[in-house]
Amino acid sequence: YHLYQLGGAYTIPDYDELLIARGLDPVTHIGTFQNSSPIKIKILDVASTGERKPVYCATEKYQNALTFNGQLSGNCVESFTPFDDFLIHVCNLVSINVYSAGTENLGKYAEISVRMLNAVIELTNDNLLPGARAHNLMYRSIGIGMMGIADVLAKNKMSWRDPETAKYVGRLTEDIAYHALKASVSLATTYPIRVFKDTGSSWHQGKMYGKEIEWFEKNSYNPGRWKSLQERVAKQPPMNCYLLSVAPNTSTARLWGVSASWFPRIRLEYQYIWHKTSIPIRPPVDGEDKWHYSLDSTLDQHHKIAVAAEIQKWVDQGVSLELVCNLNEGIYDKIPTRKLYDWIVDAWKSGLKSIYYVSILQLYSDDPSPSLPQKVECESCAG
């Protein structure tokens, strides 16, 4: 186990000096750090869960795997904001259960999410490391994502292979983006001293999510509401510098009984093994409608990238993208690297900012190097 600092004290710099050094006005930000109150860390006990997982750190110089701009990364690369030797990026994240909430209620839950995450910042900031506290106070970055999208599509009998599906998911994301920004502006009007105040930001230039109003007129299915919101943003920038990031949330989605994030389901039904415990996983859409699921294990990943690209249009941070290589589909044994290369280039050209995992589904066989899979199942019944 590697600990950053054990038993020592972190010296907290003066927050006003930190802001002035970055060209910001300290009067417009909440509070100051007190140098007289160092944080002391003492590790009392470390328990092993038995799990072995890769850990990546943006400041660890020997095994750093944090890369962006379309390149592969080992990190959860849906949430990223400016950081440096002092500032520490903070993940203040939430995912809306779109299937349970109902698509007609997305606006309501997006606005609740903004208020909730701002409350999280207020309630937890005193217990963070100095660099994390400073980052929260300077940027107030939050990240709203989603889960249950595959279940919504199956319920509506929509195929991932249909180009209209990508547009539909894009419209859902647009609703979240609009209402999140609207709620953040409303909070800023109520609590102006807590607003992200960098007057050189794109928000202060009248842009929304870094885009001019003309972009919304061209790409939105409801451009009129964006025009009205832009007039409000020009007068009062939002409370938060960053608002949306779509996390993978696989474990959380299992608890809620819905599909993870915006991903297709890998299988319809299967047993999830966790610490020698077998947990049955099955979709909420049952009966005849369950046959409308498109499974990630057999889906051409270009269709998946098209959906992610529509989501990314409305997300100011990142969209967690996982690519699935199914050896039973002959991807690696027939065209070893070309397929993966095509996916990565497609993702980059489509405007996606990062790629999270590339997962490999092994051949159904006990033989370590079989020429053909020995177990073949219907994709709808497999698991």
C-alpha positions as CSV (number, residue, x, y, z in Angstrom):
1,Y,0.0,0.0,0.0
2,H,1.4,3.4,-0.9
3,L,0.4,6.3,1.3
4,Y,0.9,9.9,0.2
5,Q,1.8,11.1,3.6
6,L,1.7,9.4,7.0
7,G,1.6,11.1,10.3
8,G,2.7,14.4,8.9
9,A,1.1,17.8,8.7
10,Y,-0.1,19.5,5.6
11,T,0.7,23.2,5.6
12,I,-2.3,25.1,4.3
13,P,-1.5,28.1,2.1
14,D,-3.4,31.4,2.5
15,Y,-6.4,31.0,0.2
16,D,-6.5,34.7,-0.7
17,E,-2.9,34.6,-1.9
18,L,-3.7,31.6,-4.0
19,L,-6.6,33.3,-5.7
20,I,-4.7,36.5,-6.3
21,A,-1.8,34.5,-7.9
22,R,-4.4,33.1,-10.4
23,G,-5.8,36.5,-11.2
24,L,-9.0,36.1,-9.2
25,D,-10.7,38.3,-6.7
26,P,-10.7,36.7,-3.2
27,V,-13.7,38.8,-2.1
28,T,-16.0,36.9,-4.5
29,H,-15.1,33.5,-3.1
30,I,-16.2,31.8,0.2
31,G,-13.9,31.9,3.2
32,T,-10.1,31.6,3.6
33,F,-7.9,28.8,4.7
34,Q,-6.3,29.1,8.1
35,N,-2.5,28.4,8.3
36,S,-2.9,27.8,12.0
37,S,-5.0,24.6,11.5
38,P,-2.8,22.0,9.7
39,I,-4.5,18.6,8.9
40,K,-2.8,15.7,10.6
41,I,-3.3,12.2,9.1
42,K,-2.8,9.0,11.1
43,I,-3.5,5.6,9.6
44,L,-4.8,3.3,12.4
45,D,-5.6,0.2,10.3
46,V,-5.6,-1.0,6.7
47,A,-7.8,-4.0,5.8
48,S,-7.5,-5.9,2.5
49,T,-10.7,-6.8,0.6
50,G,-9.0,-9.4,-1.4
51,E,-9.6,-7.6,-4.6
52,R,-6.7,-6.6,-7.0
53,K,-7.4,-3.6,-9.2
54,P,-5.2,-1.2,-11.1
55,V,-4.8,2.3,-9.5
56,Y,-3.8,5.3,-11.5
57,C,-2.7,8.7,-10.3
58,A,-2.2,11.8,-12.3
59,T,0.8,12.9,-10.3
60,E,2.6,9.5,-10.0
61,K,5.4,9.8,-12.6
62,Y,6.3,6.2,-13.2
63,Q,3.0,4.5,-13.9
64,N,0.8,7.4,-14.9
65,A,-1.9,6.2,-17.2
66,L,-4.0,9.4,-17.3
67,T,-4.2,10.5,-20.9
68,F,-6.9,12.3,-22.8
69,N,-7.7,13.7,-26.3
70,G,-9.0,10.4,-27.6
71,Q,-6.2,8.3,-26.2
72,L,-6.7,5.2,-24.0
73,S,-6.8,5.8,-20.3
74,G,-7.0,3.6,-17.3
75,N,-8.8,6.2,-15.2
76,C,-12.5,7.0,-14.7
77,V,-12.2,9.7,-17.3
78,E,-15.6,11.2,-17.2
79,S,-14.8,13.8,-14.6
80,F,-11.8,16.1,-15.3
81,T,-11.2,19.8,-14.5
82,P,-8.0,22.0,-14.2
83,F,-5.5,20.9,-11.5
84,D,-1.8,21.6,-10.8
85,D,0.8,20.8,-8.2
86,F,-1.5,22.2,-5.5
87,L,-5.1,22.0,-6.8
88,I,-6.6,18.5,-6.5
89,H,-9.6,17.6,-8.7
90,V,-12.7,16.6,-6.7
91,C,-15.4,14.3,-8.0
92,N,-18.8,15.6,-6.9
93,L,-20.9,13.2,-8.9
94,V,-24.4,11.9,-9.1
95,S,-26.2,9.7,-11.7
96,I,-29.9,10.1,-12.5
97,N,-31.8,6.8,-12.7
98,V,-33.5,7.7,-16.0
99,Y,-35.5,4.4,-16.1
100,S,-37.0,4.8,-12.6
101,A,-37.4,8.6,-12.8
102,G,-39.1,8.6,-16.2
103,T,-37.8,10.7,-19.1
104,E,-40.6,13.2,-18.5
105,N,-39.1,14.0,-15.1
106,L,-35.5,14.5,-16.2
107,G,-35.6,18.3,-15.7
108,K,-36.9,17.9,-12.2
109,Y,-34.2,15.5,-11.1
110,A,-31.4,17.4,-12.9
111,E,-32.3,20.5,-10.9
112,I,-32.5,18.5,-7.7
113,S,-29.0,17.1,-8.5
114,V,-27.5,20.5,-8.9
115,R,-28.8,21.7,-5.5
116,M,-27.8,18.4,-3.9
117,L,-24.2,18.4,-5.2
118,N,-23.7,22.1,-4.2
119,A,-24.9,21.1,-0.7
120,V,-22.3,18.3,-0.8
121,I,-19.6,20.8,-1.4
122,E,-20.8,23.0,1.5
123,L,-21.1,20.1,3.9
124,T,-17.9,18.2,3.2
125,N,-15.4,20.8,2.1
126,D,-14.0,21.4,5.6
127,N,-12.8,17.8,5.8
128,L,-10.9,17.7,2.5
129,L,-7.2,18.1,1.7
130,P,-6.1,21.8,1.2
131,G,-5.8,21.4,-2.6
132,A,-9.2,19.7,-2.8
133,R,-10.8,22.5,-0.7
134,A,-9.2,25.1,-2.9
135,H,-10.4,23.4,-6.1
136,N,-14.0,23.1,-4.7
137,L,-14.1,26.8,-3.8
138,M,-12.5,28.0,-7.0
139,Y,-14.5,25.9,-9.5
140,R,-17.4,24.3,-7.6
141,S,-17.2,21.5,-10.2
142,I,-20.0,18.9,-10.2
143,G,-20.9,16.1,-12.5
144,I,-24.4,14.9,-13.3
145,G,-24.6,11.6,-15.2
146,M,-27.2,8.9,-15.9
147,M,-28.1,5.2,-15.6
148,G,-30.8,2.9,-16.9
149,I,-30.6,4.2,-20.5
150,A,-30.5,0.7,-22.0
151,D,-33.7,-0.2,-20.1
152,V,-35.4,3.0,-21.4
153,L,-34.5,2.1,-24.9
154,A,-35.8,-1.5,-24.5
155,K,-39.0,-0.3,-23.0
156,N,-39.5,2.0,-26.0
157,K,-38.6,-0.8,-28.4
158,M,-35.6,1.1,-29.7
159,S,-32.6,-0.6,-31.2
160,W,-29.0,0.6,-30.8
161,R,-28.5,-0.1,-34.5
162,D,-31.0,2.6,-35.4
163,P,-29.5,6.0,-36.0
164,E,-32.6,7.6,-34.4
165,T,-31.7,6.0,-31.1
166,A,-28.5,8.1,-30.8
167,K,-30.5,11.2,-31.5
168,Y,-33.1,10.2,-28.8
169,V,-30.4,9.7,-26.2
170,G,-28.9,13.0,-27.2
171,R,-32.2,14.7,-26.6
172,L,-32.4,13.2,-23.1
173,T,-28.9,14.5,-22.3
174,E,-29.8,17.9,-23.6
175,D,-32.7,18.0,-21.2
176,I,-30.4,17.2,-18.3
177,A,-27.8,19.8,-19.5
178,Y,-30.5,22.6,-19.9
179,H,-32.1,22.1,-16.5
180,A,-28.7,21.6,-14.7
181,L,-27.5,25.0,-16.1
182,K,-30.8,26.6,-15.3
183,A,-30.7,25.4,-11.7
184,S,-27.0,26.5,-11.3
185,V,-27.9,30.0,-12.5
186,S,-30.8,30.2,-10.1
187,L,-28.5,29.2,-7.2
188,A,-26.0,31.8,-8.3
189,T,-28.7,34.4,-8.1
190,T,-29.6,33.4,-4.6
191,Y,-26.0,33.0,-3.3
192,P,-23.8,35.2,-5.5
193,I,-20.8,35.1,-3.1
194,R,-20.4,31.4,-3.9
195,V,-20.4,31.7,-7.7
196,F,-17.4,30.7,-9.8
197,K,-16.1,34.2,-10.4
198,D,-13.3,34.0,-13.0
199,T,-14.3,36.9,-15.3
200,G,-12.2,35.4,-18.1
201,S,-14.3,32.2,-18.3
202,S,-16.5,31.4,-21.3
203,W,-19.6,31.8,-19.0
204,H,-18.8,35.4,-18.6
205,Q,-18.5,35.7,-22.3
206,G,-22.1,34.7,-22.7
207,K,-21.3,31.2,-23.8
208,M,-23.0,28.1,-22.4
209,Y,-21.0,24.9,-21.9
210,G,-18.3,26.7,-23.9
211,K,-20.5,27.1,-27.0
212,E,-22.0,30.2,-28.7
213,I,-25.8,30.5,-28.9
214,E,-25.6,29.8,-32.7
215,W,-24.5,26.2,-31.8
216,F,-27.6,25.7,-29.8
217,E,-29.8,27.1,-32.5
218,K,-28.4,24.5,-34.9
219,N,-28.2,21.5,-32.7
220,S,-31.0,21.7,-30.1
221,Y,-34.4,20.2,-30.6
222,N,-35.8,23.2,-28.5
223,P,-33.5,26.2,-29.2
224,G,-35.9,28.8,-27.9
225,R,-35.3,27.8,-24.3
226,W,-31.6,28.1,-24.7
227,K,-31.9,31.6,-26.0
228,S,-33.8,32.6,-22.9
229,L,-31.3,30.9,-20.7
230,Q,-28.4,32.5,-22.5
231,E,-29.8,35.9,-21.6
232,R,-29.8,34.9,-17.9
233,V,-26.3,33.5,-18.1
234,A,-25.0,36.8,-19.6
235,K,-26.3,38.6,-16.5
236,Q,-25.5,36.0,-13.9
237,P,-23.1,33.2,-14.6
238,P,-23.9,29.8,-13.0
239,M,-22.8,28.7,-9.5
240,N,-20.7,25.9,-11.0
241,C,-17.9,26.0,-13.5
242,Y,-18.5,22.4,-14.7
243,L,-21.9,20.6,-14.5
244,L,-22.1,17.3,-16.4
245,S,-20.0,14.2,-16.5
246,V,-21.3,10.7,-17.3
247,A,-19.8,8.1,-15.0
248,P,-19.8,4.3,-15.6
249,N,-21.6,3.7,-12.2
250,T,-21.7,-0.1,-12.8
251,S,-21.9,-1.1,-9.1
252,T,-24.5,1.5,-8.2
253,A,-26.7,0.5,-11.1
254,R,-26.6,-3.1,-9.9
255,L,-28.0,-1.9,-6.6
256,W,-30.8,0.0,-8.3
257,G,-31.6,-3.0,-10.7
258,V,-31.0,-1.0,-13.9
259,S,-28.4,-0.9,-16.6
260,A,-25.2,0.9,-16.0
261,S,-24.8,4.4,-17.2
262,W,-25.7,4.8,-20.8
263,F,-24.2,1.4,-21.8
264,P,-26.0,-1.5,-23.5
265,R,-26.4,-4.5,-21.2
266,I,-23.6,-7.0,-21.7
267,R,-26.1,-9.9,-21.2
268,L,-29.7,-10.1,-20.3
269,E,-29.4,-12.3,-17.2
270,Y,-26.3,-13.5,-15.4
271,Q,-24.8,-14.2,-12.0
272,Y,-22.5,-11.5,-10.6
273,I,-19.9,-13.0,-8.3
274,W,-18.7,-10.7,-5.5
275,H,-16.6,-12.0,-2.6
276,K,-17.8,-15.6,-3.1
277,T,-21.4,-14.3,-3.2
278,S,-23.5,-15.0,-6.2
279,I,-25.9,-12.1,-7.1
280,P,-28.6,-12.7,-9.9
281,I,-28.7,-9.8,-12.3
282,R,-31.7,-9.4,-14.6
283,P,-33.3,-6.5,-16.5
284,P,-36.3,-4.5,-15.3
285,V,-37.9,-4.7,-18.7
286,D,-39.5,-8.2,-18.9
287,G,-42.0,-10.1,-20.9
288,E,-42.0,-9.6,-24.7
289,D,-40.3,-6.2,-24.4
290,K,-37.1,-7.7,-23.1
291,W,-36.3,-9.0,-26.6
292,H,-35.8,-5.4,-27.6
293,Y,-32.5,-5.2,-25.7
294,S,-29.4,-4.8,-27.8
295,L,-26.5,-6.6,-26.1
296,D,-23.1,-5.1,-25.8
297,S,-21.5,-8.5,-26.4
298,T,-22.7,-8.7,-30.0
299,L,-23.2,-5.0,-30.8
300,D,-21.0,-3.3,-33.4
301,Q,-19.2,-0.8,-31.3
302,H,-19.6,1.9,-33.9
303,H,-23.3,2.1,-33.0
304,K,-22.3,2.5,-29.4
305,I,-19.8,5.3,-30.3
306,A,-22.5,7.1,-32.2
307,V,-24.7,7.2,-29.1
308,A,-21.8,8.3,-26.9
309,A,-21.0,11.1,-29.4
310,E,-24.6,12.5,-29.1
311,I,-24.2,12.5,-25.3
312,Q,-20.9,14.2,-25.5
313,K,-22.3,17.1,-27.4
314,W,-24.1,18.2,-24.3
315,V,-21.6,17.2,-21.6
316,D,-18.9,19.7,-20.6
317,Q,-16.6,17.1,-19.1
318,G,-16.4,13.5,-20.3
319,V,-18.5,10.5,-21.1
320,S,-17.2,7.1,-19.8
321,L,-16.8,5.0,-22.9
322,E,-16.1,1.2,-22.6
323,L,-15.4,-0.8,-25.8
324,V,-16.2,-4.5,-25.8
325,C,-14.2,-7.0,-27.9
326,N,-16.0,-10.3,-28.1
327,L,-13.6,-13.1,-29.1
328,N,-16.6,-15.2,-30.0
329,E,-17.4,-12.7,-32.8
330,G,-14.0,-13.3,-34.4
331,I,-12.7,-9.8,-33.7
332,Y,-9.2,-10.5,-32.6
333,D,-8.5,-13.8,-34.3
334,K,-9.4,-12.5,-37.8
335,I,-8.6,-8.7,-37.7
336,P,-6.3,-8.4,-34.7
337,T,-5.8,-4.6,-34.3
338,R,-7.6,-3.0,-37.2
339,K,-11.0,-3.2,-35.5
340,L,-9.8,-1.6,-32.3
341,Y,-8.0,1.0,-34.2
342,D,-11.1,1.9,-36.2
343,W,-13.1,2.2,-33.0
344,I,-10.6,4.5,-31.4
345,V,-10.4,6.7,-34.5
346,D,-14.2,6.8,-34.8
347,A,-14.5,7.9,-31.2
348,W,-11.9,10.6,-31.7
349,K,-13.5,11.9,-34.9
350,S,-16.9,11.8,-33.2
351,G,-15.7,14.3,-30.6
352,L,-15.4,12.0,-27.6
353,K,-12.8,13.2,-25.1
354,S,-11.6,9.9,-23.7
355,I,-11.9,6.1,-23.6
356,Y,-12.3,4.3,-20.3
357,Y,-12.0,0.5,-20.6
358,V,-11.5,-1.9,-23.5
359,S,-13.1,-5.1,-22.2
360,I,-12.4,-8.6,-23.7
361,L,-15.0,-11.4,-23.7
362,Q,-13.1,-14.7,-23.7
363,L,-14.0,-17.7,-25.8
364,Y,-16.5,-20.1,-24.2
365,S,-14.0,-22.9,-23.6
366,D,-11.8,-24.5,-21.0
367,D,-9.1,-24.9,-23.6
368,P,-6.7,-21.9,-23.3
369,S,-6.3,-21.7,-27.1
370,P,-9.3,-23.2,-28.8
371,S,-9.7,-22.8,-32.6
372,L,-13.5,-22.6,-32.2
373,P,-15.8,-21.8,-29.2
374,Q,-17.2,-25.0,-27.7
375,K,-20.2,-23.3,-26.1
376,V,-22.6,-21.4,-28.3
377,E,-25.8,-19.7,-26.9
378,C,-28.6,-17.6,-28.2
379,E,-27.5,-14.0,-27.4
380,S,-30.9,-13.3,-25.8
381,C,-30.7,-16.3,-23.5
382,A,-27.0,-16.3,-22.7
383,G,-25.8,-15.7,-19.2
